[in-house]
Amino acid sequence: MIIPGLASQAVAASLATETGRDLMPVTRRQFPDGERLVELEADPGTAPIIVASTVSSAAHMDLLLLQDAAREAGATELTTVIPYLGYARQDTDFADGQPVSVRAIARAIAPGTDRVLTVNPHETDVLEYFDVPSRAVSVAGELAEALSADLLDPVFLGPDEGARALAHHVRDAYGRGTADHLEKTRHSDRAVEIAPSDTAVADRDVVLVDDIISTGGTMCEAANVLDDRGANELIVTCVHPMLAEDAYVRLRREGVRAIYGTDTIERTVSVVSAAPAIAESLESS
Ligand code: R5P
């Protein structure tokens, strides 16, 4: 049985189809004081799979409640799939007095499950914070499925060195073009500076690839630099399309022709499903 989390209805349904499992109906309500309640409307069996991206505090709390409900209903082999692991970017204390937020999140989730599977976490090292077997699957290559087959002499660029491997994966999956990365300096939550690489982009279609678009600041700055250097069409892809606030509009105003992401976070740009890769990883474990 697949148990869908609050913010993961579509990816859970796709995973149910991929794995031939049933999809659990869940009712939810909120008490007047804001506390939440979930109710599983069918027998989860002994080995259910919860699919829950922790995109918000509500979604995170929903996951913890689903885990407990599944245990109460008799689950002895519970798998928790977290397509998007929130707080993963705070994987160290960047200043005195700060938490290692993703460690706190992992410590809350791990006791309620027998194993964890997530998709393209910001750094795979964060898996060490789960005190149960955990693994990550990459769906970067699948992003190529969204791209038009006739891109003009394409170049695949990560906006920073951390996204270099993702850009190469998408290029390899697409089957032609070059891959490289830009240099990013972050000045604040929203302000970044991007330095161009030596890669020639003039009159070429550029596919920017990152793990997540949050405020869109990184991709907007990259788009701006690439436009100045004469890039033809700009296409932006990411695994986790958070697209906080007006990120989508800001990217389009920056001249980005198309934005594609996966359903680890369910947005209008989520045209690629992570479910097949998750299913394959589950079947092989
Ligand atoms: C940071 O290293 C990440 O890979 C992303 O580049 C970053 O988190 C994107 O954030 P934003 O969209 O707010 O610039």
Boltz pocket constraint, residues with backbone or C-beta under 6 A from the ligand:
constraints:
  - pocket:
      binder: B
      contacts: [[A, 89], [A, 159], [A, 160], [A, 162], [A, 163], [A, 189], [A, 190], [A, 192], [A, 210], [A, 211], [A, 212], [A, 213], [A, 214], [A, 215], [A, 216], [A, 217], [A, 218], [A, 219]]
      max_distance: 6.0
